[in-house]
Each structure stands twice: as C-alpha cells, then as structure tokens.
Amino acid sequence: MGELVARIARQLLARDIVANIDEMYIGTFHSICLRFLEDYREFTRLKKNFTIMDQFDQTYFFFQRLRTFEEIAPISLLTGKELMSRWNKASALCGWVNKLSEELVDPDALCKDDDEAIKAPGHWYKLYLRLLEEENLLDFSVIQSEALRLLEQNPDVVLAPLQAKLRYLMVDEYQDTNTVQERLLFTLLNGDKNICVVGDDDQGLYRFRGATIRNILEFPDRFQPEECAVYSLNVNYRSDPGIIDFYNIWMDGSLDGFSWQGEDKTSFRYPKTIVPPDGKTCFAQPVVRVSGKAGENDWHEEVLAFLLHMRAHKLEDWNQVAFLFRSVRGPKVKALARFLEEHDIPVYAPRSDLYFEREEVRLLIGLLLFLFPVFKEIRAEWAARFGTLDIWELYDDCLRLVVHHLRQPENRELLEWCRHRVHEIQSMSLTNRPLDFGFSVLFYQLLQFPLLARWMEVKDSKRDERPARNIAIFSQLLVKFEYLHHIQVLHPDYLKKNVSDLFHHFLRYLVDGGMAEFEDAEDSTPSGAVAFMTIHQAKGLEFPVTVVGSLNAVPRKQYTELDGILQDRFFGRKPFEPLDAIKAFDFKRLYYTAFSRAKNLLALVVQSHVMRVWKYLIT
C-alpha cells in the first residue's frame, strides 16, 4: 500500500497538482472501513481499544470455543462428515459465518426456518456476533458489515458528510469484490456518480472468499443508458505473442467447444481477444510441455533436466522461474520440491506447509518440551481420558533431536542452562511463587546459544534466510499464544494448564491446519531459489519462465445444497451464474490467470497419462 501512495504522490507532483494525500482514502476495503469505524466510533457498538482478529485469530477463536458452538448444533449437520479434526471444524464454522456476513444475511430469518440445517448457521452466527460484542472484537468480514451498518443507520451525521467529501471513487480488481463491498460503494456514491472500476472478469478467482463475478459483469447495468462508459484494455505488454495466442484459445472455446453462455443465452464473460503490442516479435517456441513418460520419478527427472537446460542457456538466477500449482500443499508438489532441493536447486515454497519439517522449528519445539518435563504427566493424563494424539509423534521426534544435540560437547553450556531453568520451573510448586518470565522470554534466551544463534548470523547477502525467518515466526507465535491465553509469567497454579494449552491446543491447531513459512510480501521471488506458489498467490505477478502444474486437476463442485437454498431464499440478491456451470467457469479463469503470468516461456508440467485437453493445446 505504501508503494501505491508513493506512486500517486509522484503523479500528482509531475502534474503540479497540490493535494493532501493524508485526506484521501487510499487502501483496501477493510482498511477504509476500519477508518470509518474509528472516525465515527461513537455511533457503533465498539468500545475503546477494540481488537481486530486476523484470519488466524478468527479460526483459533472458534477452535477454542468449539464445544459452545456444537452445543447449539453439531458441525457435521452442514459438512456431512462425522469424523473431523478440531481445526477442520473451526475452519468450517469460520467459513460459514464469514459467508453470512459478506452476503448480509439476517440470522434471525435463518433461525425462524423449519429446517435444522438452516437454523444452525443462524444460531451460530447470532452467538458469534454476541461474543464479538462482549469481547470488543472485529474480524475482517464484520469490519465491512459494521461499516455498512454505520453508514445506513446514520444517514445525516455519518453518510452525508462522507458523500460530500468523497467526490470520486475508484476501485481496482473489481472482479474480486463481494456483495457487501459493492453495497458499500453504491451507498457512498453521491449524486454525481463519479465512480471508476477496473478489473478483468477472466481473473475472478476469489469466489471462495465471497467474491462474485456479477459485480463487474453487471456494473454498467447499475446506471442509465449511456451513463456508464466502458473502455476495453486488450493489449498485453507482458507476454510473448505466442503465449497470448495460447491463452486466447484456452478462453474462447474454439478448441474444446467451451461456452460461456447459460441456457437463456446470457453470457457470463465479456467477449475479448487479447493482443500483443504492435511490432512485438514471437519466440520460436514460447509454449512447451514437460512431461514424464511413466511414473513420478521419471516426471521429476524431466523437470530437473528442463531446469538445468534453462540454467545452462538462458537463466541468470533461479528466481526467474516460477512453478504455479492449484495447491502447493499436496504430496506430489512437496515431493517435487524435495527432489529439486536434493539436486541442489533451492525451492522457495512458503505456503507448502513444510514449516514443522524444518530443523530450526523442531529444535525450538524440542527445547520447550525439554524445559517443561511436566508435559509427560499431562500427556499421560490426556491419554487416560481421551486416547493418543497423532501430534505426539512429532513431539517425540523433536525431543529426540534436541537430546542428540545436547549430548554434543559444543552444546554443554546450553545443557547446563536448560537444567537450571527446569529446576526453577519445577521449584515453583514448592515455593508457590510465580517466576518473572513466560514462554517467550525463554525463547529469546535460547537464541543466545550457538545451536540456534548460527542461523541468526549475517554472513552474506546470498545466504539462506529461511531459518532466521522461521525462527522469527516462532517468536511471533509464542507472543500470540501468550496474548490469546492471557499469560504474562509462569505461575504454579496455572503451569499445567498453560503447558497443555501450548502443546495440546495451540501447536496442535497449527500443525493440523498447516503452517506456512515466512513469506516476504515485498519480494515474492527472492534471489537464488525457484518459486513454488499457488495460482492465486501469483495473481498480479509476472515471471520470465512460468511453469504451470496441477494439470491433472478437473473442475470441482464448489457449492452444497444448503448454498443453493441460502442463495435462493436468504441472500440479498438472486442467483447469477448457473450453479452447475460455476465449476467450469472458475476452472477456465484459474488456468487463464496462470498462463498469463508468463513473459517469455510458458511450460506445462504434466505426466503423460493425465494430458486430457492439454494435448490439444500444446505439442
């Protein structure tokens, strides 16, 4: 966001326009809505020092209170799955309340229905809103609905002054907006109707976050005839002309007979043909296929050979290559990443959920287990009441790793320090006095010893920064844990509960849900490593060599029977795209976004037995 503000400032300066940027509303929908709530807090339910939960905090909020929500109705009523992890249940609850918030659904209307499956999310949502008010909390979805409520319920003292002040509205990536965001925009719009939206319906990827493609497709219909001007920007300055031809064919259906029309001939795409700028030359072969002939090992070898060939002839840095997948958490993607790293090709894959496989993270967990031997007693009590937990295997591996290192002569000082701390912690039960430190202080003290300090040293600019970054993440997680559980120091009365919460709830929640490694928002492709990322993650980026995987994927159904009922009877707007066509539409949009990231070379990575339609597109 800082870059956007700087660019606006430079453009104003270049045109000799005097303007105070601080008075402009520049930011995401969430940040601007939050500014409204802060400026007019006296008209809201919020008290001073309210807290905003990020996605992690929100899901953990449900994770901690699952029993309370399931007393209303079991989560399986909506998922149809009796056996679900606590993390999956919390995620399901989080998704449903966010959907209701973004679609502006009245929970009371749901609660009055005769169907238990419709009543349940209504009661959950009402309970959730009550808990938010009691604890003075906001989440990202509620920020927007609270801002809309603020505007609509205070037309004279809040809305009118803002409408007078905001003479022009401009929105980028309009295809990714949702129901509440569009309503916010048209609520703020004054009589002059000075609004400009920019977007590409072919890159509408965020339906799972509540975004709806209808906002951009129906935008001109919100105005009187000839009141809204539409300008098509169909020149792609990024990609090789051959790549542009490739994804034009993918989208227009000329090869596979795909249609963007519904049964009533309504088109759900702006017809367009992307073109390169005049005079741009085409490489001899800008689109290629890299495919194994048989098994997974053969496929790995083909990918390795391709990368080594590119490095020998074209590449200056591995970061000029990006692999894009539907998901980077699957076993095949992780296996490919490990294979490449074993063959000296570094892989930057922050969202592959490999965090708890990293040595530095396992050492930190093992050291904490070593410092709190009371966990052995806690674990035995848990096993007697509830049975064993899968995560104990990870904990055993971490503790064995630490014990191995502590036996080495170079770590004798660390071993003595650990023994001293263990004695202090265990002595609390005798003195009945709290210590003057908590978990995070122990963590910071551990960093002074060479076992961990070796990763914190700055040697040269080309060193692998991932261990230091992962250690920093662990620090943030411990601080968050102490904040969420109201822990300031270790206390004898709460020691067992605190240790149990850390290992049996907090870390277990992170492991079950998958933990991403450090990701630098300012540098998506750090030097010296091939990037592995999701297609969603790559949106808005470009890469000299783009390798698209997950070509064995097929369109997937994205709605349930309950979604259809809610959309028909409780959402603020009637259905737009045919529900049975959504999966195919979104499949086309997803891979178009992937293909259009490529600048010079687009490679399709696929095993030969899953070619399907791709064999018609590339030889």
KEDO-785879 format. One record per residue (C-alpha): residue number from 0; x, y, z. Coordinates in Angstrom, 3 decimals, always signed. Each point is the difference from the previous one (the first is absolute). Example, Ala and Ser with C-alpha at 12.3 -4.5 7.8 and 13.67 -1.06 7.14 Angstrom:
2
   bakol         xx         yy         zz
       0    +12.300     -4.500     +7.800
       1     +1.370     +3.440     -0.660
end
This chain:
619
   bakol         xx         yy         zz
       0     +0.000     +0.000     +0.000
       1     +2.925     +2.305     +0.665
       2     +1.111     -0.442     -3.599
       3     -3.457     +1.026     -1.264
       4     +0.004     +3.151     +2.115
       5     +3.510     +0.865     -1.240
       6     -1.019     -0.482     -3.638
       7     -3.054     +2.238     +0.430
       8     +2.173     +2.651     +1.649
       9     +2.488     -0.120     -2.877
      10     -2.755     +0.324     -2.609
      11     -1.532     +2.975     +1.796
      12     +3.395     +1.659     +0.261
      13     +0.748     -0.597     -3.704
      14     -3.273     +1.766     -0.898
      15     +0.503     +2.913     +2.442
      16     -3.141     -1.008     +1.895
      17     -0.054     +1.119     +3.620
      18     -1.847     -2.541     +2.155
      19     +0.233     -1.385     +3.514
      20     +0.262     -3.775     -0.420
      21     -0.692     -0.500     +3.711
      22     -3.553     +1.205     -0.612
      23     -0.582     -2.606     -2.703
      24     -1.385     -3.429     +0.784
      25     +2.614     -2.304     -1.528
      26     +0.056     -3.644     +0.979
      27     -1.851     -3.282     -0.025
      28     -3.716     -0.189     +0.681
      29     +0.827     -1.287     +3.470
      30     +2.415     +2.814     +0.863
      31     -2.371     +2.703     -1.237
      32     -2.960     -1.537     +1.850
      33     +2.135     -0.155     +3.128
      34     +0.789     +3.695     -0.426
      35     -3.746     +0.750     -0.138
      36     -0.569     -2.012     +3.185
      37     +2.833     +1.755     +1.825
      38     -1.083     +3.485     -1.132
      39     -3.630     -0.568     +1.005
      40     +0.410     -2.533     +2.802
      41     -2.585     +1.728     +2.200
      42     -2.692     -1.139     -2.449
      43     +1.067     -3.673     +0.134
      44     -0.089     -2.841     +2.561
      45     +3.776     +0.247     +0.385
      46     +1.708     +1.073     +3.184
      47     +3.460     +1.512     +0.318
      48     +2.957     -2.233     -0.820
      49     -1.997     -2.519     -2.020
      50     +2.000     -2.892     -1.448
      51     +0.063     -1.125     -3.630
      52     +0.386     -3.731     -0.582
      53     +1.916     -1.124     -3.055
      54     -0.877     -3.284     -1.710
      55     +2.207     -1.956     +2.407
      56     -1.575     +1.622     +3.058
      57     -3.527     -0.528     -1.315
      58     +0.435     -3.710     -0.690
      59     +1.722     -0.504     +3.363
      60     -2.902     +1.886     +1.607
      61     -2.338     -2.750     -1.265
      62     +2.570     -2.699     +0.815
      63     -0.011     +1.027     +3.658
      64     -3.810     +0.179     +0.198
      65     -0.991     -3.021     -2.084
      66     -1.877     -1.620     +2.857
      67     -2.159     +3.102     +0.465
      68     -0.924     +0.115     -3.704
      69     -0.592     -3.738     -0.246
      70     -2.377     +0.189     +2.937
      71     -2.255     +1.933     -2.381
      72     +0.384     -2.505     -2.848
      73     +2.719     -2.419     -1.141
      74     +2.214     +1.301     -2.800
      75     -0.640     -3.276     -1.833
      76     -3.564     +1.220     -0.626
      77     +1.409     +2.172     -2.788
      78     +3.154     -1.843     -1.017
      79     -1.490     -3.497     -0.056
      80     +3.219     -1.296     +1.566
      81     -0.136     -1.543     +3.443
      82     +3.768     -0.357     +0.374
      83     +1.690     +3.386     -0.296
      84     +3.016     +1.501     +1.727
      85     -0.583     +2.929     +2.323
      86     +1.851     +2.223     -2.453
      87     -2.281     -1.032     -2.890
      88     -3.070     +0.614     +2.137
      89     +1.284     +3.439     +0.972
      90     +0.768     +0.796     -3.651
      91     -3.487     -1.096     -1.067
      92     -1.603     +2.241     +2.633
      93     +2.230     +2.883     -1.020
      94     -0.954     -0.406     -3.651
      95     -3.738     -0.059     +0.704
      96     -0.120     +3.074     +2.222
      97     +2.152     +1.945     -2.468
      98     -2.326     -0.977     -2.853
      99     -3.048     +1.158     +1.945
     100     +1.741     +3.257     +0.881
     101     +1.162     +0.748     -3.556
     102     -3.401     -0.858     -1.499
     103     -1.775     +2.138     +2.631
     104     -2.218     -2.874     +1.119
     105     -2.372     +0.690     +2.894
     106     +0.681     -2.743     +2.592
     107     -3.480     +0.406     +1.503
     108     -1.513     -1.009     -3.351
     109     +2.081     -3.188     +0.023
     110     -0.948     -0.794     +3.597
     111     -3.720     +0.142     -0.846
     112     +0.286     -2.686     -2.679
     113     -1.372     -3.504     +0.570
     114     +3.113     -1.724     -1.383
     115     +2.603     -0.765     +2.697
     116     +2.824     +0.309     -2.568
     117     -1.111     +3.598     -0.712
     118     -0.626     +0.886     +3.633
     119     +3.486     -1.130     +1.091
     120     +2.106     +2.624     -1.840
     121     -2.482     +2.666     +1.103
     122     +0.436     -0.903     +3.668
     123     +3.781     -0.324     -0.405
     124     +0.165     +3.415     -1.638
     125     -2.119     +1.628     +2.741
     126     +2.199     -1.536     +2.699
     127     +3.136     +1.103     -1.840
     128     -1.212     +3.603     -0.319
     129     -0.905     +0.040     +3.690
     130     +3.450     -1.273     +0.993
     131     +1.655     +2.609     -2.215
     132     -1.955     +2.755     +1.716
     133     +0.706     -1.348     +3.495
     134     +3.723     -0.249     -0.688
     135     +0.230     +3.213     -2.072
     136     +1.280     -1.809     -3.085
     137     -0.178     +0.391     -3.777
     138     +0.948     -2.350     -2.818
     139     +0.661     +0.885     -3.644
     140     -3.529     -0.884     -1.161
     141     -1.763     +1.746     +2.859
     142     +2.100     +3.157     -0.532
     143     -1.818     +0.493     -3.309
     144     -3.518     -0.824     +1.220
     145     +0.505     +2.241     +3.063
     146     +1.144     +2.847     -2.287
     147     -3.058     -0.468     -2.224
     148     -2.266     +0.011     +3.050
     149     +1.708     +3.193     +1.183
     150     -0.705     +1.728     -3.324
     151     -3.562     -1.185     -0.459
     152     -1.167     +0.591     +3.568
     153     +1.523     +3.489     +0.233
     154     -0.881     +1.698     -3.300
     155     +0.252     +3.574     +1.257
     156     +2.976     +0.018     +2.374
     157     +2.219     -2.589     -1.721
     158     -1.059     -0.818     -3.565
     159     -0.831     +3.504     -1.258
     160     +3.336     +1.553     +1.066
     161     +1.904     -2.891     -1.574
     162     -1.950     +0.257     -3.250
     163     +0.766     +3.723     -0.153
     164     +3.674     -0.663     +0.657
     165     +0.508     -2.997     -2.312
     166     -0.589     +1.525     -3.441
     167     +1.723     -2.799     -1.932
     168     +0.171     -3.732     +0.647
     169     +2.437     -2.343     -1.730
     170     +0.317     -3.755     +0.515
     171     +2.614     -2.364     -1.413
     172     -0.473     -3.769     -0.414
     173     -3.754     +0.502     -0.037
     174     -0.587     -3.592     -1.068
     175     +1.103     -1.050     +3.503
     176     -2.576     +2.047     +1.922
     177     -2.876     -1.573     +1.912
     178     -3.584     +0.949     +0.858
     179     +0.687     +2.131     +3.051
     180     +2.828     +1.855     -1.768
     181     -2.179     +0.929     -2.973
     182     -2.744     +1.199     +2.316
     183     +2.519     +2.110     +1.901
     184     +1.135     +1.629     -3.240
     185     -3.470     +0.874     -1.252
     186     -0.987     +1.221     +3.464
     187     +2.941     +2.424     -0.008
     188     -0.621     +1.118     -3.579
     189     -1.517     +3.476     -0.145
     190     -2.247     +1.495     -2.649
     191     +2.899     +0.768     -2.351
     192     +0.656     -3.736     -0.397
     193     +3.717     +0.516     -0.531
     194     +1.185     -3.589     +0.264
     195     +2.591     -1.937     -1.980
     196     +0.613     -3.720     +0.374
     197     +2.798     -1.996     -1.620
     198     +0.112     -3.754     -0.296
     199     +0.210     -3.107     -2.128
     200     -2.878     -2.444     +0.271
     201     +2.304     -2.716     -1.335
     202     +2.040     +0.277     +3.202
     203     -2.838     -0.349     +2.497
     204     +1.536     -2.559     +2.370
     205     -1.322     +0.757     +3.461
     206     -3.472     -1.508     +0.078
     207     +1.108     -2.037     +3.036
     208     +0.456     +3.321     +1.823
     209     -3.457     +1.228     -0.981
     210     +0.970     +1.881     -3.182
     211     -2.528     -0.029     -2.799
     212     +0.711     +0.547     -3.683
     213     -3.434     +1.574     -0.411
     214     +1.248     +3.281     +1.473
     215     +2.169     +0.759     -3.017
     216     -2.260     -1.624     -2.604
     217     -3.093     +1.868     +1.204
     218     +1.739     +3.266     +0.829
     219     -1.211     +1.931     -3.117
     220     -3.578     -1.104     +0.755
     221     +0.096     +1.924     +3.283
     222     -0.251     +3.250     -1.989
     223     -2.281     +1.581     -2.561
     224     +0.722     -0.625     -3.726
     225     +3.122     +1.885     -1.197
     226     +0.715     +1.053     +3.589
     227     +2.790     -2.540     +0.419
     228     +2.917     -0.110     -2.447
     229     +1.839     -3.301     -0.495
     230     +3.605     -0.032     -1.233
     231     +1.686     -3.252     -1.035
     232     +3.709     -0.389     +0.748
     233     +0.918     -2.993     -2.151
     234     +3.728     +0.523     -0.602
     235     +2.281     -2.264     +2.037
     236     +3.473     +1.536     +0.267
     237     +1.290     -2.868     +2.139
     238     -0.232     -3.239     -1.931
     239     +1.553     -1.360     -3.157
     240     -2.539     +0.095     -2.892
     241     +0.050     -3.790     -0.176
     242     -1.005     -0.228     +3.675
     243     -2.801     +2.496     -0.623
     244     -1.302     -2.118     -2.885
     245     +0.112     -3.041     +2.281
     246     -2.168     +1.417     +2.750
     247     -2.390     +1.684     -2.459
     248     -0.757     -3.467     -1.363
     249     -0.364     -1.322     +3.537
     250     -2.634     +2.605     +0.845
     251     -2.054     +0.317     -3.199
     252     -0.909     -3.693     -0.213
     253     +1.038     -0.345     -3.645
     254     +1.840     -3.256     +0.703
     255     -2.067     -1.709     +2.684
     256     -3.437     +1.438     -0.810
     257     -0.276     +1.757     +3.359
     258     -2.884     +2.479     +0.326
     259     -0.364     +2.934     +2.373
     260     -3.728     +0.209     -0.601
     261     -2.850     -1.162     +2.199
     262     -3.168     -1.700     -1.149
     263     -1.663     +3.357     -0.701
     264     +3.001     +1.082     -2.131
     265     +1.251     +2.373     +2.713
     266     +3.774     +0.345     -0.300
     267     +2.037     -0.213     +3.182
     268     +3.147     +1.474     -1.515
     269     +0.870     +3.184     -1.823
     270     +1.031     -1.211     -3.490
     271     +3.574     +1.036     -0.647
     272     +3.165     -0.878     -1.883
     273     +3.274     +1.010     +1.617
     274     +2.679     +1.292     -2.389
     275     +3.708     +0.828     +0.328
     276     +1.275     +3.520     -0.706
     277     +0.825     +0.807     -3.594
     278     +3.378     -1.260     -1.115
     279     +0.603     -2.442     +2.866
     280     +1.729     -3.084     -1.399
     281     -0.844     -3.571     +0.926
     282     +2.550     -2.554     +1.233
     283     +0.329     -3.164     -2.042
     284     -1.610     -2.142     +2.687
     285     -1.383     +2.048     +2.917
     286     -2.294     -2.788     +1.267
     287     +1.439     -3.431     +0.769
     288     -0.984     -3.184     +1.813
     289     +2.109     -1.745     +2.610
     290     -1.408     -3.456     +0.713
     291     +1.169     -3.235     +1.506
     292     -0.660     -3.084     -2.079
     293     -0.987     -2.285     +2.861
     294     +0.346     +0.305     +3.772
     295     +0.668     +2.813     +2.428
     296     +3.784     -0.462     +0.048
     297     +0.155     +0.334     -3.775
     298     -2.070     +3.193     +0.265
     299     +2.395     +1.404     +2.603
     300     +2.958     -0.760     -2.261
     301     -1.667     +1.778     -2.934
     302     -0.613     +3.122     +2.090
     303     +3.578     -0.027     +1.275
     304     +1.386     -0.392     -3.524
     305     -2.184     +2.885     -1.206
     306     +1.240     +2.317     +2.761
     307     +3.640     -0.903     -0.516
     308     -0.355     +0.590     -3.736
     309     -1.586     +3.399     +0.632
     310     +2.728     +0.929     +2.461
     311     +2.723     -0.979     -2.473
     312     -1.442     +2.077     -2.829
     313     -2.262     +2.775     +1.276
     314     -0.358     +0.518     +3.739
     315     +2.070     +2.432     +2.035
     316     -1.699     -0.879     +3.304
     317     -2.278     -2.816     +1.129
     318     -2.573     +2.596     +1.057
     319     -0.803     +0.617     -3.673
     320     -1.970     -3.269     +0.131
     321     -3.344     -0.350     +1.786
     322     -1.994     -3.219     +0.359
     323     -3.735     +0.604     +0.353
     324     -2.325     -2.621     +1.453
     325     -3.604     -0.194     +1.049
     326     +1.332     -0.782     +3.475
     327     +3.563     -0.312     +1.296
     328     -1.029     -2.111     +2.998
     329     -0.533     -3.280     -1.839
     330     +2.440     -2.913     +0.301
     331     +0.987     +0.106     -3.701
     332     +0.999     +3.657     +0.146
     333     +1.922     -0.495     +3.246
     334     +1.740     -3.059     -1.475
     335     +1.098     +2.014     -3.040
     336     +1.290     +2.816     +2.237
     337     +2.016     -2.457     +2.098
     338     +1.363     -1.696     -3.135
     339     +1.218     +3.305     -1.452
     340     +1.617     +1.060     +3.277
     341     +1.735     -3.380     +0.230
     342     +1.473     +0.829     -3.424
     343     +1.262     +3.446     +1.091
     344     -2.849     +2.103     -1.374
     345     -1.324     +2.091     +2.912
     346     -3.792     +0.288     +0.182
     347     -1.858     +2.900     +1.583
     348     -3.424     -1.426     +0.925
     349     -1.274     +1.934     +3.036
     350     -3.561     -1.369     -0.212
     351     +0.893     -3.671     -0.336
     352     -0.603     -0.637     +3.709
     353     +3.560     -1.212     +0.514
     354     +0.512     +2.239     +3.022
     355     -0.025     -2.773     +2.582
     356     +2.412     -2.076     -2.081
     357     +2.763     +2.610     +0.297
     358     +2.847     -0.821     +2.380
     359     +0.006     +3.384     +1.722
     360     -3.718     -0.283     +0.815
     361     +0.317     -3.553     +1.294
     362     +2.893     +1.048     +2.213
     363     -2.078     +2.790     +1.532
     364     -2.908     -2.336     +0.712
     365     +2.367     -2.625     +1.412
     366     +1.721     +2.528     +2.264
     367     -3.344     +1.167     +1.401
     368     -0.978     -3.621     +0.655
     369     +3.353     -0.536     +1.740
     370     -0.586     +3.080     +2.185
     371     -3.453     -1.200     +1.080
     372     +0.267     -3.670     +1.073
     373     -3.445     +0.435     +1.564
     374     -1.327     -0.624     -3.510
     375     +0.723     -3.706     +0.484
     376     -2.513     -0.034     +2.865
     377     -2.500     +2.083     -2.001
     378     +0.340     -2.377     -2.935
     379     -0.665     -3.069     +2.160
     380     -3.130     +1.593     +1.468
     381     -1.221     +0.916     -3.484
     382     +0.590     -3.537     -1.285
     383     -1.963     -1.452     +2.907
     384     -2.991     +2.266     -0.711
     385     -0.013     +0.434     -3.788
     386     +2.539     -2.395     -1.528
     387     +3.133     +0.769     -1.996
     388     +0.603     +2.962     -2.326
     389     +1.773     -0.122     -3.360
     390     +1.989     +3.108     +0.858
     391     +1.855     -1.855     +2.756
     392     +2.057     -1.693     -2.692
     393     +1.230     +3.421     -1.136
     394     +0.767     +0.975     +3.594
     395     +1.979     -3.221     +0.556
     396     +2.057     +0.678     -3.145
     397     +0.692     +3.572     +1.138
     398     +1.070     -1.097     +3.468
     399     +2.296     -2.714     -1.390
     400     +1.606     +2.596     -2.300
     401     +0.664     +2.338     +2.935
     402     +1.378     -2.743     +2.248
     403     +2.379     -1.012     -2.783
     404     +1.336     +3.563     -0.262
     405     +0.194     +0.562     +3.761
     406     +2.298     -3.009     +0.286
     407     +2.556     +1.690     -2.254
     408     +2.930     +1.682     +1.793
     409     -0.547     +3.320     -1.817
     410     -3.476     +0.281     +1.577
     411     +1.068     -0.655     +3.616
     412     -0.739     +3.605     +1.023
     413     -3.526     -0.256     -1.445
     414     -0.573     -3.279     +1.845
     415     +1.022     +1.553     +3.325
     416     -2.252     +3.014     -0.641
     417     -2.942     -2.294     -0.795
     418     +0.554     -2.018     +3.188
     419     +0.036     +3.211     +2.029
     420     -3.258     +1.219     -1.569
     421     -1.685     -3.381     +0.491
     422     +0.921     +0.138     +3.686
     423     -1.439     +3.533     +0.290
     424     -3.268     -1.009     -1.643
     425     -0.414     -3.149     +2.058
     426     +0.806     +1.869     +3.228
     427     -3.042     +2.238     -0.432
     428     -2.206     -2.707     +1.483
     429     +2.079     +0.140     +3.197
     430     +0.279     +3.775     +0.360
     431     -3.485     +0.676     -1.397
     432     +1.369     +3.149     -1.613
     433     -0.176     +0.936     -3.675
     434     +3.149     +0.528     -2.004
     435     +0.815     +3.298     -1.686
     436     -0.113     -1.365     -3.552
     437     -2.302     -1.803     -2.412
     438     +0.389     -2.192     -3.083
     439     +1.145     +2.777     -2.329
     440     +2.792     +1.106     +2.374
     441     +1.330     -3.574     +0.073
     442     -0.059     +0.015     -3.786
     443     +2.046     +3.204     -0.256
     444     +2.523     -1.285     +2.547
     445     +0.465     -3.181     -2.059
     446     +1.112     +2.080     -2.995
     447     +3.254     +0.929     +1.728
     448     +1.360     -3.549     -0.359
     449     +1.850     -1.147     -3.146
     450     -2.517     -2.780     -0.762
     451     -2.493     +2.679     -1.070
     452     +2.204     +3.086     -0.317
     453     +1.786     -1.489     -3.040
     454     -3.102     +0.743     -2.077
     455     -0.228     +3.584     +1.215
     456     +3.470     +1.081     -1.147
     457     +0.220     +2.277     -3.024
     458     +2.776     -1.447     -2.147
     459     -0.795     +1.110     -3.538
     460     -2.924     +1.180     -2.082
     461     -0.369     -3.358     -1.782
     462     -0.468     -2.194     +3.082
     463     -3.202     -1.914     +0.548
     464     -2.150     +2.273     +2.161
     465     -2.791     -2.525     +0.561
     466     +1.241     -1.356     +3.390
     467     +0.290     +3.498     +1.486
     468     -3.388     +0.947     -1.406
     469     -1.595     -3.192     +1.366
     470     +1.477     +0.678     +3.431
     471     -1.524     +3.494     -0.175
     472     -3.386     -1.564     -0.805
     473     +0.340     -2.277     +3.044
     474     +0.639     +3.063     +2.132
     475     -3.175     +1.652     -1.298
     476     -1.996     -3.171     +0.604
     477     +1.123     -0.272     +3.622
     478     -0.848     +3.650     +0.644
     479     -3.427     -0.542     -1.594
     480     -0.530     -3.109     +2.135
     481     +0.764     +1.914     +3.186
     482     -2.308     +2.822     -1.091
     483     -2.906     -2.286     -0.912
     484     +0.331     -1.973     +3.259
     485     +0.720     +3.029     +2.214
     486     +3.425     -1.263     +1.122
     487     +2.516     +2.498     +1.350
     488     +2.220     -2.206     +2.188
     489     +0.173     -3.665     +0.988
     490     -2.171     -0.615     +3.061
     491     -0.126     -3.240     +2.059
     492     -3.827     +0.012     +0.075
     493     -0.279     +0.113     -3.796
     494     +3.169     -1.729     -1.183
     495     -1.597     -3.289     -1.068
     496     -2.873     +1.791     -1.733
     497     +2.354     +2.374     -1.815
     498     +2.288     -2.815     -1.178
     499     -2.988     -2.093     -1.062
     500     -1.481     +2.955     -1.901
     501     +3.313     +0.559     -1.788
     502     +0.626     -3.584     -1.120
     503     -3.488     -1.544     -0.099
     504     -1.893     +2.964     -1.405
     505     +2.058     +2.812     -1.513
     506     +2.819     -1.927     -1.717
     507     -2.355     -2.865     -0.803
     508     -2.328     +2.511     -1.667
     509     +2.880     +1.338     -2.096
     510     +1.254     -3.435     -1.037
     511     -3.482     -1.262     -0.895
     512     -0.815     +3.105     -1.993
     513     +3.307     +0.225     -1.786
     514     +2.528     +2.716     +0.700
     515     +1.594     +2.077     -2.733
     516     +3.607     +1.110     +0.126
     517     +1.094     +3.616     -0.157
     518     -1.235     +1.827     -3.068
     519     +1.355     +3.409     -0.956
     520     -2.832     +2.118     -1.401
     521     +2.561     +2.340     -1.559
     522     +1.978     -2.768     -1.715
     523     -2.085     -2.894     -1.289
     524     +2.976     -1.577     -1.812
     525     +3.136     +0.416     +2.136
     526     +3.356     -0.454     -1.671
     527     +1.511     -3.443     -0.314
     528     -3.132     -2.170     +0.115
     529     -2.659     -1.327     -2.346
     530     -3.425     +1.167     +1.196
     531     -2.797     -2.480     +0.714
     532     -3.298     +1.839     +0.463
     533     -3.723     -0.358     -0.465
     534     -1.699     +1.516     -3.027
     535     -1.928     +2.279     +2.360
     536     +3.248     +1.084     +1.614
     537     +1.493     +0.864     -3.401
     538     -2.867     +2.256     -1.065
     539     +1.328     +3.420     -0.962
     540     +3.581     -1.273     -0.377
     541     +2.053     -0.878     -3.079
     542     +2.912     -2.358     -0.599
     543     +2.425     -0.481     -2.906
     544     -0.529     -3.765     +0.176
     545     -3.356     -1.213     +1.315
     546     -0.485     -3.704     +0.609
     547     -3.635     -0.998     +0.521
     548     -0.729     -3.242     +1.815
     549     -3.137     -1.615     +1.454
     550     -1.080     -0.811     -3.544
     551     -1.571     -3.216     +1.240
     552     -2.637     +2.115     +1.760
     553     -3.627     +0.051     -1.081
     554     -2.794     +2.508     +0.688
     555     -1.296     -0.484     +3.531
     556     -3.463     +0.640     +1.395
     557     +0.194     +3.006     +2.310
     558     -3.448     +0.120     +1.545
     559     -2.232     -2.122     +2.189
     560     -3.769     -0.439     +0.058
     561     -0.106     +2.443     +2.887
     562     +1.876     +2.612     -2.087
     563     -2.727     -0.244     -2.603
     564     -2.762     +0.413     +2.588
     565     +1.682     +2.984     +1.637
     566     +0.628     +1.657     -3.339
     567     -3.598     -0.442     -1.125
     568     -1.726     +1.008     +3.233
     569     +2.293     +1.998     +2.287
     570     +2.693     +1.823     -1.977
     571     -0.568     +3.618     -0.911
     572     +0.090     -0.807     -3.730
     573     -1.346     -2.799     -2.130
     574     +2.444     -2.529     -1.550
     575     +2.073     +1.220     -2.939
     576     +2.159     -2.682     -1.606
     577     -1.624     -3.441     -0.369
     578     +1.182     -2.032     +2.986
     579     +0.805     -3.045     -2.132
     580     +2.204     +2.110     -2.319
     581     +2.031     +1.785     +2.676
     582     +2.626     -2.726     +0.362
     583     +0.793     +0.061     -3.741
     584     +0.044     +3.812     -0.165
     585     +2.382     +0.260     +2.955
     586     +2.227     -2.766     -1.379
     587     +0.475     +1.963     -3.217
     588     +0.688     +3.233     +1.894
     589     +2.501     -1.655     +2.327
     590     +2.238     -1.391     -2.728
     591     -0.326     +3.116     -2.149
     592     +1.440     +1.940     +2.934
     593     +2.853     -2.510     +0.239
     594     +0.828     +0.063     -3.728
     595     -0.068     +3.788     -0.164
     596     +2.730     +0.343     +2.662
     597     +2.624     -1.127     -2.543
     598     +2.215     +2.556     -1.732
     599     +2.378     -1.971     -2.225
     600     -0.661     -3.689     +0.480
     601     -3.034     -1.971     +1.162
     602     +0.630     -3.641     +0.901
     603     -2.730     -2.521     +0.762
     604     +1.222     -2.590     +2.470
     605     -2.095     -3.135     -0.131
     606     +0.315     -3.758     +0.110
     607     -0.866     -1.596     -3.323
     608     -2.979     -2.015     +1.252
     609     -1.871     +3.122     +1.153
     610     +0.297     +2.188     -3.085
     611     -3.764     +0.280     -0.728
     612     -0.762     +3.233     -1.844
     613     +3.563     +1.302     +0.303
     614     +1.229     -2.257     -2.791
     615     -2.195     +1.939     -2.412
     616     +1.497     +3.286     +1.083
     617     +3.700     -0.784     -0.079
     618     +2.198     -2.546     -1.740
end
